């Protein structure tokens, strides 16, 4: 992350906030499942397989759609070449928009499109086929935050930890906003995320 330009880091923080917003919305809609945090869904899948098959099915569908979103984002991003970031973010906006349109008729189907959108979002920052900035999962970000803080303590760069903290705060802030909007709009609040994704695409153009 430290090798990226400041504007790219700003876009990444915005995308993390978008993921937090969408994940909180999906979490509240699904009653404890995630549309972007697949580690949590993997645990729910395992617990479901141990005794609650219906929950395993929900988790499995979300994981499958997330992976399909990653595939779509990777292929479209590769085809877009230098325009990868704005094109992938427009794909995210499109998938979330489909989810928002389905919110009033089929919430189960709506969240699957949103999970695919979050998978695609994670391909926004790729280098040599590998994700260079994870946008929807923060365990690795918190590990790097701790490592950079440890480095600063022993005489390394004093502010190398700051981008990781801002990325984490972006996701938490987005989730807080999503949770706050949920009682007012429910899944229709996803339209706010659509606008946010389009704005991020414009910022990264």
C-alpha contacts under 8 A as a table, 3 or more apart, distances in Angstrom:
res1	aa1	res2	aa2	distance
1	X	4	X	5.57
1	X	9	X	7.42
1	X	132	X	6.56
1	X	133	X	6.02
1	X	163	X	7.68
2	X	5	X	7.96
2	X	160	X	7.30
2	X	163	X	7.59
4	X	8	X	6.11
4	X	9	X	6.45
5	X	8	X	5.20
5	X	9	X	6.33
6	X	9	X	5.04
6	X	10	X	6.21
7	X	10	X	4.98
7	X	11	X	6.28
8	X	11	X	5.05
8	X	12	X	6.15
8	X	204	X	7.34
9	X	12	X	4.91
9	X	13	X	6.20
9	X	163	X	7.31
10	X	13	X	5.14
10	X	14	X	6.28
11	X	14	X	5.01
11	X	15	X	6.09
11	X	200	X	6.39
11	X	203	X	7.13
11	X	204	X	6.80
12	X	15	X	4.96
12	X	16	X	6.10
12	X	133	X	7.46
12	X	135	X	6.84
12	X	167	X	7.15
13	X	16	X	5.04
13	X	17	X	6.25
13	X	135	X	7.97
13	X	166	X	6.66
13	X	167	X	4.83
13	X	170	X	5.37
13	X	171	X	7.57
14	X	17	X	5.03
14	X	18	X	6.23
14	X	170	X	6.57
14	X	200	X	7.07
15	X	18	X	4.88
15	X	19	X	6.18
15	X	121	X	7.75
15	X	135	X	6.50
15	X	197	X	7.52
15	X	200	X	7.21
16	X	19	X	4.97
16	X	20	X	6.16
16	X	135	X	4.92
16	X	136	X	6.10
16	X	167	X	6.41
16	X	168	X	7.60
16	X	170	X	5.55
16	X	171	X	4.70
16	X	174	X	7.47
17	X	20	X	5.01
17	X	21	X	6.17
17	X	169	X	7.98
17	X	170	X	4.46
17	X	171	X	4.23
17	X	172	X	7.02
17	X	173	X	6.25
17	X	174	X	4.09
17	X	175	X	7.08
18	X	21	X	5.13
18	X	22	X	6.20
18	X	171	X	7.21
18	X	174	X	5.92
18	X	193	X	6.23
18	X	196	X	6.83
18	X	197	X	7.21
19	X	22	X	5.16
19	X	23	X	5.87
19	X	36	X	6.84
19	X	118	X	6.78
19	X	135	X	7.07
19	X	136	X	5.70
19	X	171	X	6.46
19	X	174	X	7.07
19	X	175	X	7.72
20	X	23	X	5.08
20	X	24	X	6.06
20	X	136	X	7.29
20	X	170	X	7.62
20	X	171	X	4.47
20	X	172	X	6.13
20	X	173	X	7.19
20	X	174	X	4.50
20	X	175	X	4.07
20	X	176	X	7.75
20	X	178	X	7.33
21	X	24	X	5.40
21	X	25	X	6.32
21	X	171	X	7.51
21	X	173	X	7.92
21	X	174	X	4.32
21	X	175	X	4.30
21	X	176	X	7.14
21	X	177	X	6.17
21	X	178	X	4.30
21	X	179	X	7.46
21	X	193	X	7.21
22	X	25	X	5.08
22	X	26	X	6.11
22	X	35	X	7.44
22	X	36	X	7.86
22	X	114	X	7.73
22	X	174	X	7.95
22	X	175	X	7.28
22	X	178	X	6.68
22	X	190	X	6.87
22	X	193	X	6.82
23	X	26	X	5.04
23	X	27	X	5.85
23	X	34	X	5.95
23	X	35	X	5.39
23	X	36	X	5.69
23	X	37	X	7.51
23	X	175	X	6.75
23	X	178	X	7.93
24	X	27	X	4.99
24	X	28	X	6.16
24	X	34	X	7.82
24	X	175	X	5.05
24	X	176	X	7.55
24	X	178	X	5.48
24	X	179	X	5.72
25	X	28	X	5.39
25	X	29	X	6.19
25	X	175	X	7.90
25	X	178	X	5.62
25	X	179	X	6.43
25	X	182	X	6.36
25	X	186	X	7.33
25	X	187	X	6.55
25	X	189	X	7.75
25	X	190	X	7.62
26	X	29	X	4.98
26	X	30	X	5.93
26	X	33	X	7.31
26	X	34	X	6.05
26	X	35	X	5.76
26	X	111	X	6.48
26	X	187	X	7.65
27	X	30	X	5.24
27	X	31	X	5.84
27	X	32	X	5.21
27	X	33	X	5.18
27	X	34	X	5.06
27	X	35	X	7.08
28	X	31	X	5.21
28	X	32	X	6.63
28	X	179	X	7.70
28	X	182	X	7.72
29	X	107	X	7.98
29	X	186	X	7.53
29	X	187	X	7.08
30	X	33	X	5.50
30	X	34	X	7.55
33	X	40	X	7.57
33	X	41	X	6.26
33	X	44	X	7.71
33	X	59	X	7.00
34	X	37	X	5.52
34	X	38	X	6.95
34	X	40	X	7.07
34	X	41	X	6.30
34	X	62	X	7.80
35	X	38	X	7.44
35	X	62	X	6.60
35	X	66	X	7.67
35	X	111	X	6.92
35	X	112	X	7.68
35	X	114	X	6.52
35	X	115	X	4.45
35	X	118	X	6.92
36	X	66	X	7.48
36	X	115	X	6.02
36	X	118	X	5.37
36	X	119	X	7.04
36	X	136	X	5.74
36	X	137	X	7.54
37	X	40	X	5.80
37	X	41	X	6.76
37	X	136	X	6.37
37	X	137	X	5.98
38	X	41	X	4.78
38	X	42	X	5.89
38	X	63	X	6.31
39	X	42	X	5.05
39	X	43	X	6.46
40	X	43	X	5.24
40	X	44	X	6.32
41	X	44	X	4.83
41	X	45	X	5.96
41	X	59	X	5.28
41	X	60	X	7.75
41	X	62	X	7.70
41	X	63	X	7.07
42	X	45	X	4.91
42	X	46	X	6.28
42	X	59	X	6.91
42	X	60	X	7.83
42	X	63	X	7.62
43	X	46	X	5.13
43	X	47	X	6.16
44	X	47	X	5.10
44	X	48	X	5.88
44	X	55	X	7.08
44	X	56	X	6.56
44	X	59	X	6.30
45	X	48	X	5.04
45	X	49	X	6.13
45	X	55	X	6.86
45	X	56	X	4.32
45	X	57	X	7.40
45	X	58	X	7.94
45	X	59	X	5.23
45	X	60	X	6.25
46	X	49	X	5.11
46	X	50	X	6.34
46	X	56	X	6.96
47	X	50	X	5.09
47	X	51	X	6.71
47	X	52	X	7.12
47	X	56	X	7.32
48	X	51	X	5.38
48	X	52	X	4.18
48	X	53	X	5.18
48	X	54	X	7.07
48	X	55	X	5.18
48	X	56	X	4.26
48	X	57	X	7.90
49	X	52	X	6.10
49	X	53	X	5.55
49	X	56	X	5.61
50	X	53	X	7.79
52	X	55	X	5.65
52	X	56	X	6.55
53	X	56	X	4.94
53	X	57	X	6.23
54	X	57	X	5.16
54	X	58	X	6.54
55	X	58	X	5.11
55	X	59	X	6.26
56	X	59	X	5.18
56	X	60	X	5.92
57	X	60	X	5.06
57	X	61	X	6.11
58	X	61	X	5.35
58	X	62	X	6.36
59	X	62	X	5.21
59	X	63	X	6.19
60	X	63	X	5.14
60	X	64	X	6.08
61	X	64	X	5.09
61	X	65	X	6.18
61	X	112	X	7.38
62	X	65	X	5.23
62	X	66	X	6.09
62	X	111	X	7.96
62	X	112	X	5.96
62	X	115	X	6.10
63	X	66	X	5.06
63	X	67	X	6.28
63	X	115	X	7.76
64	X	67	X	5.24
64	X	68	X	6.28
65	X	68	X	4.95
65	X	69	X	6.16
65	X	112	X	6.03
65	X	113	X	7.24
65	X	115	X	5.94
65	X	116	X	4.92
65	X	119	X	7.80
66	X	69	X	5.05
66	X	70	X	6.39
66	X	112	X	7.97
66	X	115	X	4.98
66	X	116	X	4.37
66	X	117	X	7.31
66	X	118	X	6.57
66	X	119	X	4.52
66	X	120	X	7.62
67	X	70	X	4.98
67	X	71	X	6.30
67	X	116	X	7.07
67	X	119	X	6.05
68	X	71	X	5.05
68	X	72	X	6.19
68	X	116	X	6.22
68	X	119	X	7.26
69	X	72	X	5.06
69	X	73	X	5.97
69	X	115	X	7.46
69	X	116	X	4.02
69	X	117	X	5.85
69	X	118	X	7.04
69	X	119	X	4.49
69	X	120	X	4.50
70	X	73	X	5.09
70	X	74	X	5.99
70	X	116	X	7.27
70	X	119	X	4.49
70	X	120	X	4.51
70	X	121	X	7.63
70	X	122	X	6.92
70	X	123	X	6.43
71	X	74	X	5.21
71	X	75	X	6.18
71	X	120	X	7.34
72	X	75	X	5.30
72	X	76	X	5.99
72	X	120	X	6.49
73	X	76	X	5.27
73	X	77	X	5.66
73	X	88	X	5.94
73	X	91	X	7.48
73	X	119	X	7.53
73	X	120	X	4.37
73	X	121	X	7.15
73	X	122	X	8.00
73	X	123	X	5.70
73	X	124	X	7.66
74	X	77	X	5.11
74	X	78	X	5.99
74	X	120	X	7.34
74	X	123	X	5.81
75	X	78	X	5.19
75	X	79	X	6.28
76	X	79	X	5.08
76	X	80	X	6.14
76	X	84	X	7.70
76	X	87	X	7.68
76	X	88	X	7.00
77	X	80	X	5.02
77	X	81	X	6.35
77	X	83	X	7.62
77	X	84	X	4.49
77	X	85	X	7.24
77	X	87	X	6.76
77	X	88	X	5.87
77	X	123	X	7.47
77	X	124	X	7.59
78	X	81	X	5.23
78	X	84	X	6.78
79	X	84	X	7.84
80	X	83	X	5.19
80	X	84	X	5.05
80	X	87	X	6.82
81	X	84	X	5.40
82	X	85	X	7.92
83	X	86	X	5.97
83	X	87	X	6.12
83	X	205	X	7.08
84	X	87	X	5.33
84	X	88	X	5.89
84	X	124	X	6.87
85	X	88	X	5.28
85	X	89	X	6.11
85	X	124	X	5.11
85	X	125	X	7.00
85	X	201	X	6.93
85	X	204	X	6.32
85	X	205	X	7.39
86	X	89	X	5.09
86	X	90	X	6.10
86	X	200	X	7.48
86	X	201	X	4.15
86	X	202	X	6.63
86	X	203	X	7.97
86	X	204	X	5.58
86	X	205	X	5.42
87	X	90	X	5.06
87	X	91	X	6.29
87	X	201	X	7.06
88	X	91	X	4.95
88	X	92	X	6.29
88	X	120	X	6.89
88	X	121	X	6.78
88	X	123	X	7.34
88	X	124	X	5.92
88	X	201	X	7.96
89	X	92	X	4.86
89	X	93	X	6.22
89	X	121	X	6.53
89	X	124	X	6.96
89	X	197	X	5.94
89	X	198	X	6.93
89	X	200	X	6.97
89	X	201	X	5.23
90	X	93	X	4.90
90	X	94	X	6.15
90	X	197	X	6.76
90	X	198	X	6.06
90	X	201	X	6.08
91	X	94	X	5.02
91	X	95	X	6.23
91	X	117	X	7.38
91	X	120	X	7.46
92	X	95	X	5.27
92	X	96	X	6.14
92	X	117	X	4.74
92	X	118	X	7.10
92	X	120	X	6.31
92	X	121	X	6.08
92	X	194	X	7.97
92	X	197	X	6.74
93	X	96	X	5.25
93	X	97	X	5.97
93	X	117	X	7.59
93	X	193	X	7.55
93	X	194	X	4.83
93	X	195	X	7.50
93	X	197	X	5.20
93	X	198	X	6.11
94	X	97	X	5.02
94	X	98	X	6.30
94	X	194	X	7.48
95	X	98	X	5.15
95	X	99	X	6.35
95	X	113	X	5.70
95	X	114	X	6.24
95	X	116	X	7.13
95	X	117	X	5.31
96	X	99	X	4.91
96	X	100	X	6.13
96	X	113	X	6.52
96	X	114	X	5.13
96	X	117	X	6.09
96	X	190	X	6.77
96	X	191	X	7.72
96	X	193	X	7.33
96	X	194	X	6.08
97	X	100	X	4.93
97	X	101	X	6.14
97	X	190	X	7.34
97	X	191	X	6.57
97	X	194	X	5.92
98	X	101	X	5.08
98	X	102	X	6.25
98	X	110	X	7.14
98	X	113	X	6.81
99	X	102	X	5.13
99	X	103	X	6.14
99	X	109	X	7.39
99	X	110	X	4.01
99	X	111	X	6.23
99	X	112	X	7.60
99	X	113	X	5.35
99	X	114	X	5.74
99	X	190	X	7.65
100	X	103	X	5.06
100	X	104	X	7.94
100	X	110	X	6.64
100	X	187	X	6.59
100	X	188	X	5.65
100	X	189	X	7.73
100	X	190	X	5.49
100	X	191	X	6.16
101	X	104	X	6.95
101	X	110	X	7.72
101	X	188	X	7.95
102	X	105	X	5.38
102	X	106	X	5.52
102	X	107	X	6.56
102	X	109	X	7.04
102	X	110	X	5.15
103	X	106	X	5.76
103	X	107	X	4.94
103	X	110	X	5.59
103	X	187	X	5.75
103	X	188	X	6.32
104	X	107	X	6.90
104	X	188	X	7.82
106	X	109	X	5.45
106	X	110	X	6.15
107	X	110	X	4.83
107	X	111	X	6.24
107	X	187	X	7.84
108	X	111	X	5.68
108	X	112	X	6.77
109	X	112	X	5.22
109	X	113	X	6.71
110	X	113	X	5.44
110	X	114	X	6.47
111	X	114	X	4.85
111	X	115	X	6.07
112	X	115	X	5.04
112	X	116	X	6.32
113	X	116	X	5.05
113	X	117	X	6.25
114	X	117	X	4.88
114	X	118	X	6.35
115	X	118	X	5.14
115	X	119	X	6.36
116	X	119	X	5.05
116	X	120	X	6.25
117	X	120	X	5.06
117	X	121	X	6.14
118	X	121	X	4.95
118	X	122	X	6.60
118	X	136	X	7.23
119	X	122	X	5.52
119	X	123	X	7.39
120	X	123	X	5.54
120	X	124	X	7.36
121	X	124	X	5.49
121	X	135	X	7.25
122	X	125	X	6.99
122	X	131	X	7.17
122	X	133	X	7.84
122	X	134	X	6.08
122	X	135	X	5.70
122	X	136	X	6.88
123	X	126	X	5.86
123	X	131	X	6.39
125	X	131	X	5.83
125	X	132	X	5.61
125	X	133	X	5.76
125	X	134	X	7.85
126	X	129	X	5.92
126	X	130	X	5.28
126	X	131	X	4.43
126	X	132	X	5.37
126	X	133	X	7.56
127	X	130	X	5.28
127	X	131	X	6.35
127	X	132	X	6.10
131	X	134	X	6.43
134	X	137	X	6.17
134	X	138	X	7.45
134	X	141	X	7.70
135	X	138	X	7.58
135	X	167	X	7.99
136	X	171	X	7.61
137	X	140	X	7.32
137	X	141	X	7.74
138	X	141	X	4.86
138	X	142	X	6.05
138	X	168	X	6.43
139	X	142	X	5.25
139	X	143	X	6.28
140	X	143	X	4.99
140	X	144	X	6.21
141	X	144	X	5.15
141	X	145	X	6.09
141	X	164	X	5.79
141	X	165	X	7.93
141	X	167	X	7.68
141	X	168	X	7.06
142	X	145	X	4.83
142	X	146	X	6.18
142	X	164	X	7.07
142	X	165	X	7.62
142	X	168	X	7.46
143	X	146	X	5.19
143	X	147	X	6.22
144	X	147	X	4.91
144	X	148	X	6.03
144	X	161	X	7.49
144	X	164	X	6.99
145	X	148	X	5.26
145	X	149	X	6.17
145	X	161	X	5.09
145	X	162	X	7.69
145	X	164	X	5.46
145	X	165	X	6.42
146	X	149	X	5.09
146	X	150	X	6.12
146	X	161	X	7.60
147	X	150	X	5.04
147	X	151	X	6.15
147	X	161	X	7.93
148	X	151	X	4.87
148	X	152	X	6.15
148	X	157	X	7.90
148	X	160	X	5.86
148	X	161	X	4.85
149	X	152	X	5.04
149	X	153	X	6.29
149	X	158	X	7.93
149	X	160	X	7.75
149	X	161	X	5.83
150	X	153	X	5.12
150	X	154	X	6.56
151	X	154	X	5.31
151	X	155	X	6.36
151	X	156	X	4.85
151	X	157	X	7.00
152	X	155	X	5.20
152	X	156	X	4.51
152	X	157	X	5.48
152	X	158	X	4.87
152	X	159	X	7.41
152	X	160	X	7.74
153	X	156	X	7.09
155	X	158	X	7.58
157	X	160	X	5.63
158	X	161	X	7.69
159	X	162	X	5.47
160	X	163	X	6.95
161	X	164	X	5.63
161	X	165	X	6.47
162	X	165	X	5.12
162	X	166	X	6.19
163	X	166	X	5.06
163	X	167	X	6.13
164	X	167	X	5.06
164	X	168	X	6.29
165	X	168	X	5.19
165	X	169	X	6.09
166	X	169	X	4.95
166	X	170	X	5.94
167	X	170	X	5.02
167	X	171	X	6.56
168	X	171	X	5.32
168	X	172	X	6.29
169	X	172	X	5.01
169	X	173	X	5.79
170	X	173	X	5.14
170	X	174	X	6.05
171	X	174	X	5.09
171	X	175	X	6.12
172	X	175	X	5.07
172	X	176	X	6.11
173	X	176	X	5.06
173	X	177	X	6.23
174	X	177	X	5.10
174	X	178	X	6.14
175	X	178	X	4.96
175	X	179	X	6.10
176	X	179	X	5.18
176	X	180	X	6.18
177	X	180	X	5.01
177	X	181	X	6.15
178	X	181	X	5.15
178	X	182	X	6.03
178	X	189	X	7.84
179	X	182	X	5.22
179	X	183	X	7.65
180	X	183	X	6.78
181	X	184	X	5.51
181	X	185	X	6.29
181	X	186	X	7.41
181	X	189	X	6.70
182	X	185	X	5.40
182	X	186	X	4.56
182	X	187	X	7.17
182	X	189	X	6.72
183	X	186	X	5.97
185	X	188	X	5.32
185	X	189	X	5.08
186	X	189	X	5.80
187	X	190	X	5.74
188	X	191	X	6.10
189	X	192	X	5.59
189	X	193	X	7.35
190	X	193	X	5.01
190	X	194	X	6.42
191	X	194	X	4.88
191	X	195	X	6.41
192	X	195	X	5.26
192	X	196	X	6.29
193	X	196	X	4.85
193	X	197	X	6.07
194	X	197	X	5.17
194	X	198	X	6.31
195	X	198	X	5.22
195	X	199	X	6.21
196	X	199	X	5.09
196	X	200	X	6.20
197	X	200	X	5.06
197	X	201	X	6.17
198	X	201	X	5.00
198	X	202	X	6.29
199	X	202	X	5.07
199	X	203	X	6.20
200	X	203	X	4.92
200	X	204	X	6.18
201	X	204	X	5.24
201	X	205	X	6.15
202	X	205	X	5.15
